Amino acid sequence: MNLRARFRPLLRAMVAAGVVLADPATAVRVNPDGHGQALIYPYYTARSTVSGHAFVTALSVTNVSSRPKAVRVRILEGRAGASVLDFNLFLNAYDVWTAGIVAAGPGAGIFSADNSCTTPQVSRSATAATQFRNFLYAGDTLGDSLDRTYEGFFEILEMGAIDPESPLGMSVTHALDYSGYNTSKPSCAGLPLTDAVPAGLSRPTGGLVGNASYININEGTDFSIDAIALSRWSDKVQWAAPGTPHPNLGDASPAVSYVVDEQDDGDRIVVTQWGAGRDAVSAVLMAERVINDFTVEPGIKAATDWVVVMPTKRFYFTATGVESPFHGVTGPPGRFGEWLSPPTFPEVYGPPGSFYDREGQDGGGLTTVCFIVCTRVQPVFPGSAGVWNWMPGDAAAPAQSSVMASKTFTVQRLGPTLSTAGANWQFRVSSKARRPPFTGWPRPPVRRPWST
């Protein structure tokens, strides 16, 4: 059987489902190997525990390619996904840039002792960090305080690859210095500060890898995660001056997604053309259920937080409405419409969770304090990045989550016989659908959140 004949049934099924065919070679996708053109770091925190011990988020991004790169670093607070700081970073070939997000007086800030070029320059001192700002969320009714900047998520996006022989390439390439550790430095002379595309910059080529660690020395904790990497995020130069809203994660180009639908009887590949880049990115990140483990064993004083991020949520919420594929009612960004849902489901409400202990016994006895959408007054997950905090049913209501000290969190109370188990949250449809199906979206996979 020839290749065309083998794939004809799949193509017919995709057309019948309303899927628009596009070139898979140019489609954005999650790279299982962890490298790509766009990196999503699902969480940062500089919050303090109830004992007053502050977290530090130590982050790094590596350019594993042989050409220098210009990238945008954008840090977003967790309530509404509003940008609190962005800057341009220039990575030499095979360069690793490191930084720390720390408490910085009122609010959080970032510092880096690294020699790679940034515009504007990032502070090199942990005690005088470049502070996060509230300009873009002040007045959104979720609170103007800099306290919101203590936790959130961030993205690092490749704007383009740099010709090492161009003036920009020579400016950001480190001059070799073997006199000590990490002593090689670039000149950082004449770095571009306008929207004009600098000479020597070409389309992104990928090769970015990232990770982050959440360190609390006094608590004796250190949790590490890898950044989510998107390949084929852009086929064009995405350059912009620092301090501008673009590029952002929703600027995927072309607006084409590549999703593998994994089924027991075989997998299928769905490649979809979208009207906007934000939809292509949402398609590759969406989930129809979340599966993970938790423990609150009292004998070992165990605690569990699930860390969850919705990095494209901010593109669908305005002060007057919510757009598919998110569910919500009119309200300020981050207040309503709490989960990314399969867009053929017009609305998504609280899921029927499945809970089993270590021996496979149905746990039961779960009390959901607030999940997905409980009421219009108290949405379950009121933010773009935060925590689900698992707790015994008789525990006192906390002011912060148990492990990460998050203030953007949801409490899940457990019955008396359930202390260590697995949970399977299946998102289900409300019968109060008010919007037509959003055709063309692929079936979302199962996701496993990062947990501590």
C-alpha positions, 0 to 999 in steps of 0.5 A, a space after each residue: 500500500 502506498 503512503 497516500 493510500 495509507 493516510 487517506 482514511 486519516 485525512 477524511 476523518 480530519 476533514 469531517 471533523 472540521 480540521 483545516 489541513 496545513 503544512 506540519 513542518 511549520 506547525 508549532 508543537 511541544 518538543 518532548 526533548 525540551 528544546 525549541 524557540 519558545 520556553 514556558 517556565 510554569 512558575 516563579 515565586 519569591 514568597 515567604 513561608 509562614 515562618 518568614 523564610 523566603 523562596 528564591 527562584 533560580 533560573 537558567 536558559 541555554 543556547 545549545 546552537 552555534 549562532 548567537 540569539 536575541 531573545 525576549 524575557 517576559 515575567 508575568 504575575 500569577 493573578 491575571 498574567 500581566 507583565 511585570 518586567 520584560 527585557 531583551 537578552 542576547 545569548 552567545 553561541 552555547 551560552 548559559 544565562 542564569 538569574 535569580 528572582 528574589 524578594 525585593 522590598 515590596 514585591 519581587 525582583 530579578 538579578 543576574 551575575 551573568 555577563 551576557 548582554 541585556 537591554 535594559 541592563 538587569 541588576 547584578 546584585 541580589 540585594 538591589 534587584 531590578 524590581 517588578 512593576 505593577 503598571 500593567 495590572 493597576 486598576 484591574 480590580 484584582 489589587 494594585 499591590 506589588 504583592 502580586 509580583 511575588 509569584 507568577 510565571 515567565 516566558 523566554 522567546 527567540 526573536 531571531 538568530 544573529 550572524 556572528 560576523 555582523 556588528 550585533 553578533 560581534 557585540 554580543 559574542 564573548 571575548 575569551 578569557 581563561 584567567 578564571 571561571 566565567 570571566 569571558 565577557 562581550 562588549 555589549 556595545 551599540 545594542 539596538 533599542 528601537 523596533 528597527 530590525 538590526 542587521 544580521 538578525 534572521 528568523 529563529 532557529 531553535 535550540 533554547 533549553 531552560 530550567 528553574 529551581 525553587 530554593 528555600 534555604 531555611 526550610 531545607 527545600 529545593 524543587 526543580 523543573 524543566 521549561 516547556 519547550 515549543 518548536 516551530 514557534 515562529 518562521 519569521 523574525 520577532 524582533 521588538 524593542 524592550 518594554 513593548 508587548 510583543 513578541 509574546 507567546 501568542 505571536 506564533 507564526 504561522 498560526 498552525 498547531 501540531 498535536 498528537 492524539 494518543 488513543 489506546 487503539 493508535 495515535 493520530 496527528 492533527 495539524 490545524 490552521 488557525 486565525 491567530 497564533 494564540 490559538 495554535 499555542 493554546 491547542 498544543 497546551 490544552 488538556 482534557 484531564 489532569 492526573 497526578 499523585 498527592 500525599 498528606 500522610 500525618 505520620 511524616 507531616 507530608 504536604 502536596 501542592 500541584 502547580 498549574 499554569 495557563 500561559 495563554 489565558 491572558 489573551 482571551 480575557 478582557 474587561 468586558 468578556 471571555 473568548 473561546 476556548 476559555 469559559 467565563 462570565 464578564 469580569 476583569 481578566 483573571 477573575 472568571 473563566 478558570 480553565 482551558 477547555 476543549 472548545 467543542 465544550 462551550 462551558 466547563 464546570 467542576 470536574 468529577 474527580 476520581 481518587 484512589 488510595 495506594 491499594 486502589 481503593 476508591 477514596 471518596 470523601 473529597 470536599 472541593 472548597 472551590 474548583 474550576 468555577 464554584 460561584 461568580 463571587 469565588 472562582 476556584 483558580 483565580 489566576 494564570 499561575 498558581 497552586 492546588 493545595 491538598 489538605 486533610 479535611 479537618 485542617 484549618 483554612 490556610 492563608 497560603 498553600 502548604 508547600 510553595 506558600 502561594 496566595 493564588 491557590 485552591 484548597 482540596 479537602 480530603 476525607 479521613 481515609 484518604 491521605 496518599 492517593 492519585 487523582 484524575 480530574 476530568 473536565 465536564 460540560 455544563 448544560 448551560 452552554 451559551 456559545 456554539 462549538 469552536 470547531 477545528 480544535 484537536 482532542 486535548 491530551 492528558 496533562 500531568 501538573 508539576 507537584 511538590 
